[in-house]
Amino acid sequence: MLLNAMYALRTKKINPITTATSSNNIANMREEQTCTNPSCFFCNMKEPDSSLRRSGILNCFKEIPLTDNREHVLVLSSLWHIAMTHPDDPEFPSSGIFKCMAKLIYKGLNDRIWLLRDQNMYIPYYAAHVIGSYTMNKAEFAEMAVESGVIPPLMELLRGKISWVEQRVAVRALGHLASYEKTFEAVSVYEEEVVNQAMKLASTCLEEVYVEFVGVKNIDKRLKYHRDLLTRGVGDSEMEDRKAEEWASQLQCWSIYLLNCFACKDRSLNLICRQTFLKDLCDMWGGLVNHASPAWAGLVRILCYSKAGRKSIAESKEIMENLCNLSRSSDDWQYMGIDCLLLLLTDQYTRYRVLEKIALFLIDLAELGSLGDRSNLGEAITKSLLLDYKESKLKFKNQKIQKALQDIWNLKAERRKEKLISEEKLEERRVLVNLVKQEANHVFWLGEIEEALSKYTDALDLCPLKLRKERMVLHSNRAQCHLLLRDPDSAISDSTRALCLSNPANSHSKSLWRRSQAYDMKGLAKESLMDCIMFMNGCMKAGTNKRVKIPYYAARMISKQMDATWLFATARSKITSSQVRKEQEISDGHHDSNNDELLQYGEMTRMMMENKECLSGLSTIIEEPNSLVKEGSWRKVERARRSNKAFLARLT
């Protein structure tokens, strides 16, 4: 590990690395300078003749790893920017950039003196990032990279030979290479190590980033080159922390993506499906800073497509709980949670292992219409729950499960009956439902919450399934009653049903706020946060004024849950508890020494009592033994010992 050597960079002044905005700007950077180096990258970029420019760039990429020039870091920074903005441009990939980047990574790994000189510490990071950017979209570029030998140096970075910053770009590049059919086999040569390293990174990277960077409050003790890479040399400690959180989330999510590449081919499932890893996987949700990645949910869904994966998922209590909560949330990946549960239900091996756990969750989604680009999800859920209906009812003795299955059966039957109902009859039922609802509202405002709950239930029993808006309001009002009665589970159930009936799904603001409160009562911070954010979005969209006031209670809830779901919350808690434990051990050690002192004092007192000659000399000591021990002073004992020779002789 080079990490200890890198701390020497803290005291060095490293100018912020600036990058050019385009290849033309790079050429213009040296417009006013005279250069005699034929392998100068910037001069070759100015060459108007395309064939001469290509020849010059080829020569440049060959020379860079062989020479030691302070400008190399600027060249790499510029290449990084070009690769990020033009990842599909074939000019550099066809000119030997991958071989150059591989050699530079090796040079940084094998020549520590060179790495720590000037700004060379930045070069391995930029080199790996360039490889990852150019292999992001095009399979032919990935093939060029593999042929150029980029995988071995990337593996060295993945092993943590420098730091977590380089691991981040290495796992990104390897993930891109593993995603293509033709280059997957080259990565799979290291399959077991890659999978184990990715699992380890995903599980431990947040704690590592917190310990090595975010938790270091004295910014002078943070690695300078990490700070410069995170903020491009401009920004305070707050900005550094935000970027570190974003990068840590990416490191975790890209590690999971690399595992996805193996899982979707049914490779290394025996490693990925370890119960210890699946338990850790539940906490890998990516945070709010990386909302584009499905993180743990994406990997679990891929595992559910294989028989071995479904078996392991069904056996994981933590995964099942998280899938159930995800299916009843306003998370962008809600549909993935539903997909996983349906896949488990359709497998005869896992169906009866999970049905009792998930039936009460899925029944709340039975009236769900469309979710994103998926339609008739409620019907698919109903169909899956009612497979082997009679056998399922006999198999489970749990009355709640039996009632849930009976309710879903009745719901299916009611749907069929309502196809024959006339518009006139439907209108009569609507009027009757509204009358009962008004009665419920009246008793609710009188404070008779239980009676109001009963009347809302009566209204729901009367309300046809076609009247989705009316049913939505009734379920939402029932959820409010459950909240006031301190029954969060029932509140979540009713507010979820209301949100399924809203159009589009998860858009009814009152239900979102009520479910957010219920999840908060259960200590499910992430689910509460997602609902509260959706509630805030609804308030802002509904606002007619240009200045929308955010409800203080929602702002307070978001603040509370943001702290609880902070990406480094677990790492912070671990470090804090570790520090408390150490302080306790020190305190216990001091307490033990006092106990030893007390035992020693007791033994001495016993010996003194046996010698009647010393009673008079020790009378003052025996009166207040506790105060003597507290003071930790043995001066009185020493005086007694010196004043009585017989006692002193016996004591020694």
TIGU-107132 format. One line per field, with one value per residue (C-alpha): residue number from 1; x negated, y negated, z. Coordinates in Angstrom, 2 decimals. Layout:
BEGIN
num (NUM ...)
east (X ...)
north (Y ...)
up (Z ...)
END
This chain:
BEGIN
num (1 2 3 4 5 6 7 8 9 10 11 12 13 14 15 16 17 18 19 20 21 22 23 24 25 26 27 28 29 30 31 32 33 34 35 36 37 38 39 40 41 42 43 44 45 46 47 48 49 50 51 52 53 54 55 56 57 58 59 60 61 62 63 64 65 66 67 68 69 70 71 72 73 74 75 76 77 78 79 80 81 82 83 84 85 86 87 88 89 90 91 92 93 94 95 96 97 98 99 100 101 102 103 104 105 106 107 108 109 110 111 112 113 114 115 116 117 118 119 120 121 122 123 124 125 126 127 128 129 130 131 132 133 134 135 136 137 138 139 140 141 142 143 144 145 146 147 148 149 150 151 152 153 154 155 156 157 158 159 160 161 162 163 164 165 166 167 168 169 170 171 172 173 174 175 176 177 178 179 180 181 182 183 184 185 186 187 188 189 190 191 192 193 194 195 196 197 198 199 200 201 202 203 204 205 206 207 208 209 210 211 212 213 214 215 216 217 218 219 220 221 222 223 224 225 226 227 228 229 230 231 232 233 234 235 236 237 238 239 240 241 242 243 244 245 246 247 248 249 250 251 252 253 254 255 256 257 258 259 260 261 262 263 264 265 266 267 268 269 270 271 272 273 274 275 276 277 278 279 280 281 282 283 284 285 286 287 288 289 290 291 292 293 294 295 296 297 298 299 300 301 302 303 304 305 306 307 308 309 310 311 312 313 314 315 316 317 318 319 320 321 322 323 324 325 326 327 328 329 330 331 332 333 334 335 336 337 338 339 340 341 342 343 344 345 346 347 348 349 350 351 352 353 354 355 356 357 358 359 360 361 362 363 364 365 366 367 368 369 370 371 372 373 374 375 376 377 378 379 380 381 382 383 384 385 386 387 388 389 390 391 392 393 394 395 396 397 398 399 400 401 402 403 404 405 406 407 408 409 410 411 412 413 414 415 416 417 418 419 420 421 422 423 424 425 426 427 428 429 430 431 432 433 434 435 436 437 438 439 440 441 442 443 444 445 446 447 448 449 450 451 452 453 454 455 456 457 458 459 460 461 462 463 464 465 466 467 468 469 470 471 472 473 474 475 476 477 478 479 480 481 482 483 484 485 486 487 488 489 490 491 492 493 494 495 496 497 498 499 500 501 502 503 504 505 506 507 508 509 510 511 512 513 514 515 516 517 518 519 520 521 522 523 524 525 526 527 528 529 530 531 532 533 534 535 536 537 538 539 540 541 542 543 544 545 546 547 548 549 550 551 552 553 554 555 556 557 558 559 560 561 562 563 564 565 566 567 568 569 570 571 572 573 574 575 576 577 578 579 580 581 582 583 584 585 586 587 588 589 590 591 592 593 594 595 596 597 598 599 600 601 602 603 604 605 606 607 608 609 610 611 612 613 614 615 616 617 618 619 620 621 622 623 624 625 626 627 628 629 630 631 632 633 634 635 636 637 638 639 640 641 642 643 644 645 646 647 648 649 650 651 652)
east (0.00 -1.21 1.20 -1.40 -3.81 -1.05 -0.67 -3.96 -2.06 -0.05 -2.84 -3.56 -1.93 -0.17 1.44 5.00 5.13 6.99 8.31 8.96 12.52 11.81 9.01 8.83 8.42 5.63 3.76 4.29 2.81 -0.69 0.06 -2.31 -5.08 -7.84 -8.26 -11.07 -9.78 -8.43 -6.46 -4.67 -0.99 0.24 -1.81 -0.55 3.03 2.44 1.37 4.00 3.08 5.04 2.51 -0.40 1.61 2.46 -1.19 -2.27 0.30 -0.77 -4.36 -3.27 -1.42 -4.51 -6.85 -4.80 -5.35 -9.06 -9.81 -9.58 -8.02 -6.12 -3.64 -2.43 0.14 1.60 1.76 3.56 5.96 6.78 7.25 9.57 11.72 11.83 12.73 15.55 17.02 16.38 16.31 17.33 14.59 12.26 9.21 7.39 8.52 7.19 3.94 2.79 4.19 5.12 1.58 0.24 2.69 1.87 -1.86 -1.33 0.67 -2.08 -4.68 -2.83 -2.52 -6.13 -8.04 -7.12 -9.75 -8.32 -4.75 -5.50 -7.40 -5.73 -2.05 -2.51 -0.20 2.74 1.66 2.87 6.29 6.62 5.31 7.90 10.64 9.74 9.96 13.38 14.75 13.72 15.07 18.39 20.44 18.59 17.76 15.00 13.19 13.48 11.90 9.04 8.53 8.37 5.93 3.78 3.49 5.46 6.99 3.88 3.05 6.73 6.75 3.80 5.75 8.84 6.76 6.21 2.54 2.92 6.20 10.00 9.96 8.15 10.31 13.36 12.20 10.77 14.05 15.87 13.59 13.76 17.55 17.69 15.35 17.38 20.63 19.71 19.90 16.55 14.58 16.35 14.20 11.02 12.32 13.60 10.00 9.85 13.47 13.18 10.87 12.93 16.17 14.64 12.99 16.22 18.19 15.61 15.57 19.34 19.49 16.61 16.03 18.32 16.55 13.15 14.02 15.42 12.37 9.81 11.50 14.95 14.39 11.09 12.33 8.91 8.66 4.89 4.70 6.61 4.64 4.07 4.40 7.72 9.00 7.84 9.39 12.69 13.12 10.79 8.80 11.62 13.97 14.12 14.37 18.15 17.82 15.14 17.49 20.33 18.11 16.63 20.16 20.97 17.79 18.26 21.79 20.47 17.75 20.37 22.84 20.19 18.99 22.55 22.76 19.62 21.30 24.38 22.25 21.42 24.83 26.74 24.66 25.28 21.61 20.20 23.68 22.23 20.12 22.63 25.44 23.62 26.04 23.53 23.18 26.93 27.44 24.96 26.51 29.74 28.01 26.50 29.18 26.83 28.20 29.84 26.60 26.73 30.39 29.65 28.46 30.83 27.97 29.02 32.46 30.93 28.65 31.43 33.71 31.00 30.51 34.26 34.06 32.08 33.28 30.22 30.59 34.29 33.50 30.90 33.10 36.03 33.78 32.58 34.85 33.26 33.63 37.28 38.10 36.43 38.20 41.56 40.84 39.57 42.75 44.82 42.69 42.51 38.93 38.07 37.19 40.52 41.29 38.09 39.25 42.60 40.85 38.72 41.71 43.66 40.69 40.48 44.22 44.15 41.37 42.94 39.84 39.87 43.61 44.63 41.47 42.29 46.08 46.77 44.21 45.26 49.01 49.97 47.73 48.79 52.52 52.17 51.02 53.89 55.61 52.43 52.94 49.85 46.42 44.17 44.28 45.81 49.56 52.06 49.65 52.52 53.97 50.57 50.22 53.73 53.03 49.76 51.33 54.23 52.12 53.14 55.64 57.38 54.12 52.64 55.62 55.29 51.52 51.44 53.16 52.40 55.79 54.37 52.96 56.22 58.18 55.76 56.14 59.93 59.99 57.99 60.32 63.36 61.72 61.29 64.91 66.12 64.27 66.20 69.56 69.01 68.66 72.42 73.41 75.35 74.37 77.55 76.83 73.24 74.42 76.78 73.90 71.76 74.37 74.73 70.96 70.69 73.40 71.57 68.28 69.81 71.00 67.50 66.00 68.41 67.58 63.88 63.94 65.80 62.79 64.50 61.63 62.59 66.18 64.95 62.68 65.63 67.74 64.95 64.72 68.48 68.18 65.38 67.49 70.23 67.94 67.63 64.12 64.78 65.00 61.24 61.11 63.70 61.91 58.60 60.01 61.62 58.40 56.43 58.89 58.71 54.91 55.23 57.42 54.84 52.13 54.09 54.68 50.91 51.23 48.50 48.83 52.49 51.74 49.10 51.49 54.33 52.15 50.47 53.88 54.81 51.59 52.25 55.63 54.23 53.58 50.68 49.65 48.02 49.30 51.85 50.11 52.05 51.48 47.77 47.48 49.48 47.40 44.22 45.35 46.23 42.85 41.23 43.13 41.71 38.17 37.97 36.13 35.43 39.06 40.25 37.78 38.86 42.53 41.80 39.78 42.63 45.06 42.90 42.76 46.55 46.83 44.48 46.30 49.67 48.50 50.02 47.71 44.16 42.88 43.95 43.79 42.49 44.54 42.39 43.44 42.32 39.02 38.46 39.21 36.82 34.07 34.55 34.58 31.71 29.51 30.71 30.18 26.91 24.61 22.01 24.47 23.56 19.82 20.16 22.09 19.46 16.58 18.41 19.30 15.70 14.43 16.95 15.83 12.19 13.05 15.06 12.14 9.86 12.45 12.89 9.13 9.05 12.00 10.21 7.11 9.35 10.82 7.32 6.50 9.61 8.75 5.21 6.53 8.95 6.17 4.01 6.90 7.48 3.84 3.89 6.95 5.14 2.43 3.99 0.93 1.71 5.42 4.80 2.56 5.12 8.37 8.52 8.08 10.88 13.47 13.62 12.15 14.19 12.94 9.42 9.77 11.41 8.54 6.08 3.76 1.92 0.06 1.97 1.23 -2.43 -2.55 -0.87 -3.32 -6.28 -4.91 -4.40 -7.45 -5.58 -2.93 -5.60 -7.56 -4.47 -3.36 -6.70)
north (0.00 -3.44 -5.20 -5.90 -7.35 -9.56 -11.37 -13.05 -15.03 -16.84 -19.28 -19.93 -22.77 -21.29 -23.76 -22.94 -20.98 -22.79 -21.20 -22.47 -22.52 -21.00 -19.70 -23.09 -24.88 -22.48 -23.42 -27.13 -26.85 -26.90 -29.15 -31.85 -29.47 -28.02 -24.27 -22.15 -18.79 -16.75 -14.53 -17.43 -16.55 -20.14 -20.96 -17.85 -18.82 -22.11 -20.31 -21.06 -18.04 -15.06 -12.41 -14.32 -14.95 -11.25 -10.30 -12.84 -11.64 -8.02 -9.01 -11.09 -8.17 -6.01 -8.59 -9.69 -6.52 -6.52 -10.12 -12.15 -15.51 -17.77 -18.52 -14.91 -15.53 -18.38 -16.13 -13.43 -15.98 -17.18 -13.63 -12.95 -15.92 -14.94 -11.32 -12.52 -14.91 -12.87 -9.20 -7.97 -9.83 -7.16 -9.44 -8.65 -5.00 -4.20 -6.04 -3.82 -5.66 -2.45 -1.05 -4.40 -4.53 -0.93 -1.70 -4.86 -2.96 -0.35 -3.10 -4.62 -1.26 -0.17 -3.47 -5.10 -7.81 -8.88 -8.70 -11.06 -13.53 -16.76 -16.05 -12.49 -11.19 -12.29 -10.30 -6.74 -8.16 -10.01 -7.03 -4.63 -7.22 -7.66 -3.88 -3.77 -6.72 -5.41 -1.91 -3.20 -3.09 -1.26 2.45 1.96 -0.46 2.11 4.73 2.35 1.74 5.46 6.09 3.24 4.99 2.66 5.35 6.34 2.74 2.08 5.19 3.78 0.60 2.63 4.44 1.07 0.63 -3.16 -4.37 -4.28 -7.11 -4.90 -1.90 -3.94 -4.50 -0.98 0.72 -1.60 -0.63 3.10 2.86 1.43 4.13 6.88 5.60 6.61 10.20 10.14 8.61 10.32 13.44 11.36 9.99 13.41 14.71 13.02 13.95 15.10 12.25 9.63 10.79 10.97 7.57 6.01 7.50 6.27 2.79 2.53 3.56 1.50 -1.51 -3.89 -3.26 -3.59 -6.92 -8.21 -7.18 -8.38 -11.55 -12.72 -11.94 -13.84 -17.26 -18.90 -19.44 -19.84 -16.17 -15.08 -13.95 -17.02 -15.27 -13.74 -17.20 -18.59 -15.74 -16.06 -19.80 -20.50 -22.67 -25.09 -24.62 -24.49 -21.49 -21.38 -20.97 -18.32 -16.38 -16.56 -15.33 -12.60 -11.41 -11.35 -9.46 -6.97 -6.28 -5.78 -3.44 -1.33 -1.34 -0.62 2.31 3.64 3.09 5.19 7.96 7.57 8.40 11.80 12.44 11.91 14.73 16.98 16.75 16.76 16.95 19.07 16.06 13.29 15.15 15.51 14.60 12.29 10.26 10.23 8.82 6.01 5.49 4.17 0.97 0.25 -2.03 -4.63 -7.59 -10.67 -11.72 -8.76 -8.47 -7.05 -3.68 -0.99 0.21 3.18 3.54 4.00 6.81 8.55 8.47 10.09 12.77 13.44 14.43 17.57 20.50 20.47 16.71 16.96 19.64 17.45 14.35 16.23 17.37 13.85 12.22 8.80 8.86 9.94 7.14 4.56 5.85 5.61 2.06 1.08 2.39 0.06 -3.05 -5.99 -5.09 -5.22 -1.53 -0.44 1.60 3.61 4.59 5.70 7.64 9.53 10.48 11.71 13.78 15.42 16.16 17.83 20.25 23.28 23.80 20.30 19.54 21.18 19.98 16.33 16.14 15.75 12.91 10.90 11.49 8.68 6.27 7.22 7.14 3.37 3.09 5.09 1.96 0.51 -0.45 -1.68 -2.35 -4.10 -2.17 0.90 1.36 3.59 4.33 4.83 7.61 9.31 9.16 10.57 13.41 14.31 14.28 16.48 19.24 22.49 20.46 23.38 25.13 21.92 21.36 24.88 24.65 21.51 21.49 17.81 16.09 12.82 14.62 16.51 13.27 11.53 14.28 14.25 10.46 10.66 13.42 11.27 8.32 10.39 11.54 7.96 6.79 9.30 8.32 4.60 5.09 5.67 2.72 -0.12 -3.79 -4.63 -2.06 -3.29 -6.85 -5.72 -3.96 -7.08 -9.21 -6.66 -6.45 -10.24 -10.34 -7.77 -9.60 -12.88 -11.16 -9.80 -13.25 -14.72 -12.24 -12.55 -16.29 -15.58 -13.51 -10.12 -8.56 -4.91 -5.57 -7.58 -4.68 -2.31 -4.57 -5.05 -1.26 -1.01 -3.55 -1.51 1.65 -0.19 -1.91 -0.21 0.51 -1.73 -4.80 -5.00 -8.63 -8.09 -4.96 -6.84 -9.51 -6.94 -4.92 -8.11 -9.22 -5.79 -6.11 -9.37 -7.62 -4.85 -7.44 -9.10 -5.67 -5.01 -2.09 -2.74 0.63 0.06 -3.56 -2.39 0.18 -2.29 -5.13 -2.68 -1.64 -5.29 -5.97 -2.98 -4.48 -7.95 -9.01 -8.83 -6.37 -7.80 -11.33 -11.91 -14.41 -13.78 -10.03 -10.56 -12.71 -10.27 -7.31 -9.31 -9.85 -6.18 -5.05 -7.50 -5.91 -2.53 -3.88 -3.33 -6.54 -5.95 -5.14 -8.10 -10.39 -9.28 -9.88 -13.26 -14.36 -13.29 -15.19 -18.32 -17.93 -17.74 -20.91 -22.77 -21.67 -22.57 -26.04 -28.80 -31.53 -31.93 -31.65 -28.32 -28.03 -24.69 -23.40 -23.60 -20.13 -18.58 -20.48 -19.23 -15.64 -15.84 -17.26 -14.43 -11.66 -13.15 -12.85 -9.30 -8.16 -10.00 -7.80 -7.75 -7.44 -3.81 -4.50 -7.53 -5.47 -2.71 -5.10 -6.94 -3.71 -2.52 -5.74 -5.42 -1.81 -2.87 -5.61 -3.09 -0.66 -3.41 -4.29 -0.62 -0.27 -3.19 -1.66 1.70 0.04 -1.52 1.93 3.38 0.54 1.31 5.03 4.21 1.86 4.52 7.09 4.63 3.76 7.44 7.89 4.76 5.98 9.16 7.14 5.43 3.30 1.30 0.62 -2.70 -3.83 -2.85 -4.05 -7.12 -5.05 -2.57 -5.27 -6.45 -3.77 -4.88 -8.45 -7.12 -5.02 -7.84 -10.14 -7.43 -8.56 -6.08 -8.62 -7.67 -4.01 -4.75 -6.74 -3.84 -1.39 -3.51 -4.07 -0.41 1.84 5.06 4.36 3.39 6.57 8.73 6.84 7.37)
up (0.00 -0.94 1.40 4.10 1.58 0.20 3.50 2.72 0.10 2.75 3.41 -0.26 -2.14 -5.16 -7.47 -8.46 -11.68 -14.39 -17.52 -21.01 -22.25 -25.64 -27.81 -29.58 -26.27 -25.36 -28.50 -27.82 -24.33 -25.82 -28.76 -27.64 -26.59 -28.76 -28.36 -29.80 -28.53 -31.48 -29.06 -27.38 -27.05 -27.23 -30.32 -32.09 -31.26 -33.12 -36.27 -39.00 -41.13 -39.78 -40.86 -39.31 -36.15 -35.86 -36.36 -33.77 -31.20 -31.75 -31.05 -28.06 -26.43 -26.88 -25.35 -22.31 -20.22 -21.06 -20.11 -16.93 -17.62 -15.25 -18.02 -18.18 -15.45 -17.49 -20.55 -18.52 -17.06 -20.57 -21.86 -18.91 -19.87 -23.55 -22.67 -20.42 -22.98 -26.16 -25.11 -28.58 -30.51 -32.01 -32.50 -29.25 -28.79 -32.27 -31.53 -28.67 -25.66 -23.80 -23.92 -22.75 -19.82 -18.79 -18.75 -16.70 -14.08 -13.87 -13.59 -10.65 -8.95 -9.45 -9.10 -5.81 -6.11 -9.47 -8.13 -5.25 -7.41 -8.55 -9.36 -10.63 -7.88 -10.03 -13.08 -12.15 -11.28 -14.58 -16.54 -15.10 -15.55 -19.24 -19.75 -18.09 -20.07 -23.48 -22.76 -21.42 -24.64 -27.40 -27.44 -30.03 -27.72 -24.92 -27.16 -27.98 -24.26 -23.43 -26.28 -24.95 -21.58 -19.31 -17.09 -15.03 -13.96 -13.23 -11.03 -9.09 -8.42 -7.48 -4.86 -3.17 -4.03 -3.87 -2.29 -2.47 -5.03 -7.55 -6.59 -7.61 -11.19 -11.47 -10.52 -12.93 -15.83 -15.02 -14.84 -18.37 -19.67 -17.99 -19.51 -23.08 -24.28 -26.09 -23.21 -20.30 -20.55 -20.22 -16.90 -15.80 -15.84 -12.42 -11.60 -8.01 -7.03 -8.87 -7.23 -3.76 -4.14 -5.42 -2.52 -0.04 -1.57 -1.59 2.08 3.48 1.20 3.11 6.37 4.68 3.05 6.33 8.36 5.82 4.63 5.74 9.42 9.40 10.51 10.36 6.61 6.81 7.73 4.62 1.59 -0.53 -3.87 -2.78 -1.96 -5.30 -7.28 -5.44 -5.88 -8.82 -6.45 -5.63 -2.72 1.06 3.38 3.00 -0.75 -0.23 2.04 -0.48 -3.29 -1.10 -0.32 -4.04 -4.89 -2.05 -3.29 -6.83 -5.57 -3.83 -6.72 -9.35 -7.23 -7.21 -10.98 -11.45 -9.44 -11.67 -14.71 -13.21 -11.63 -14.89 -16.41 -13.37 -12.47 -8.92 -7.38 -4.57 -3.58 -4.20 -2.40 0.89 3.64 5.32 2.11 1.45 4.93 4.20 0.76 2.27 3.40 -0.04 -1.45 -2.94 -1.03 -2.53 -4.24 -6.64 -7.55 -11.02 -9.69 -8.37 -6.14 -3.98 -5.61 -9.06 -7.92 -5.99 -9.02 -11.17 -8.50 -8.53 -12.21 -11.27 -9.19 -6.91 -6.45 -5.54 -2.97 -1.26 -1.38 0.15 3.01 3.81 6.39 5.87 2.08 2.31 4.75 2.52 -0.59 1.16 2.32 -1.12 -2.77 -0.56 -1.00 -3.39 -4.31 -8.02 -7.79 -6.29 -9.40 -8.84 -5.37 -6.80 -9.59 -7.07 -4.93 -7.96 -9.16 -5.73 -5.79 -9.19 -8.17 -6.50 -4.34 -2.85 -3.02 0.25 1.98 1.35 0.91 4.61 4.83 1.80 1.36 3.74 1.82 -1.69 -0.96 -0.39 -4.02 -5.52 -6.92 -8.41 -12.03 -13.86 -12.44 -14.91 -18.15 -16.48 -16.68 -14.83 -12.01 -9.58 -11.73 -11.97 -8.16 -7.69 -10.09 -8.34 -4.88 -5.95 -7.54 -5.78 -3.75 -2.03 -1.24 0.13 2.45 3.86 4.20 6.36 9.75 10.33 10.37 9.00 5.96 5.42 5.64 3.24 0.66 1.11 0.65 -2.56 -3.81 -3.01 -4.78 -7.92 -7.75 -7.18 -10.30 -12.39 -10.88 -11.44 -15.16 -15.21 -12.98 -14.66 -14.54 -12.66 -9.98 -9.76 -9.15 -6.37 -4.64 -5.00 -3.22 -0.42 0.05 0.29 2.97 5.11 4.55 5.75 8.92 9.44 8.92 11.47 14.24 13.39 14.10 17.33 18.39 18.14 16.17 16.59 15.53 12.55 11.58 11.68 9.48 6.93 6.77 6.18 3.37 1.77 1.91 0.04 -2.46 -5.90 -7.18 -10.17 -7.93 -7.51 -6.39 -3.66 -2.46 -2.42 -0.08 2.22 2.55 3.21 5.91 7.51 7.52 9.49 12.06 12.44 12.97 15.76 17.31 17.17 14.75 12.13 10.35 9.54 8.59 6.12 4.68 4.09 2.80 0.38 -0.94 -1.36 -3.28 -5.55 -6.42 -7.15 -10.71 -11.38 -8.69 -5.55 -6.22 -3.43 -1.16 2.05 1.81 1.21 4.31 6.42 5.30 5.93 9.52 9.93 8.62 11.02 13.90 12.86 12.57 8.78 7.96 4.28 3.41 5.48 3.71 0.22 0.97 2.54 -0.51 -2.80 -0.57 -0.86 -4.64 -4.71 -2.61 -4.92 -8.07 -6.58 -5.53 -7.63 -6.35 -7.57 -4.01 -2.55 1.21 2.45 5.41 8.52 9.70 6.40 6.50 10.03 8.98 6.03 8.24 10.73 8.13 6.09 9.15 9.87 6.26 5.68 3.63 6.39 9.30 10.01 9.73 12.01 14.54 14.42 14.94 17.73 19.54 19.15 20.72 23.56 24.09 24.32 26.81 28.80 28.83 30.11 32.74 33.67 33.99 36.41 38.27 38.46 39.93 42.60 43.29 43.65 46.00 48.03 48.25 49.28 51.93 53.20 53.54 55.41 57.72 58.50 59.40 61.51 63.42 64.31 66.00 69.01 69.46 66.32 67.04 68.67 65.80 63.18 64.76 62.55 59.41 60.11 60.79 57.15 54.85 51.83 51.90 52.21 49.08 47.15 47.93 46.91 49.69 51.88 54.01 57.18 56.59 56.08 59.35 61.19 59.72 60.75 64.29 65.10 64.58 65.45 62.77 60.26 60.90 60.41 57.31 55.59)
END
